[in-house]
Amino acid sequence: MPTSILKLTNTSHALDVLFRVQTTSPATYRVRPSHGRIMAGASQDVQIVMVTESTKADKFLVKYVTV
């Protein structure tokens, strides 16, 4: 199964970040972790695995909020 790593980095030195990764084809992709918290100055690797073939242009969206 094709796999990619998305590296999310919190460039803030004072605030943590909550994130969520969404896709237009949730049956085609597995995103782990799909949400979480990134401490100030830290990074988080998100694994994206394609479990079935896709014939269209799929999209991903990363939402975040500082806490």
N, C-alpha and C positions, 0 to 999 in steps of 0.2 A: 504494500500500500504506500503510495506517495506521501511523504511527510515533509513539513516545513516548520521552521522555528521562527516565531515573531518575538523579537526582544523589545520589551517595553521598559523605558527608563524614566524614573522620576528625577528630574533635574533640580527640583526644589531642595533647598537645604533646611527648610523649616516645616513644610507641610507634607503629610502623607496623601496618597492618591488611592481612591477606590476606582476600579475599572471593570468593564464588562465588554466582551468581544461577541459580536453577533454576525451571522451570515445570512444571505438570502436563500441558501439551500441547507438547512440544518440536517436534512436526511442524508446529504452527501458528505458532510464534513463533521469530524469530531474535534472539538476545541477543548484543550485541557491545559490549565484551568480556564474556564470560560469567564470567571470573575475572581476578584481578589483585592488585596490591599498591597500597595507598594510603599514601603517606608521611605522617608526623605533620603535622597541620594542613592537609592538602591535600584536594582533592575529585576525584572521577572521574565523568564522565558515562557512563551505560550506555544504549545505544540498543536499544529493543525494537521490532521490526518484525513486524506480523501478516502472514504470507504467504498464509494461507488463512482463510476465514471460520470462526468458531467459534460453535456453537449452545449451548454450555454455559458455565457460570461457571468460567473458568480462574483458577488461582492462581499466584502467584510467591513464591519463598522466597529470602531473602538470608542466606547463612551467612557468618560471619566469625570470625577468630581474630587476636589480637594477637601480634606478633612483636618 
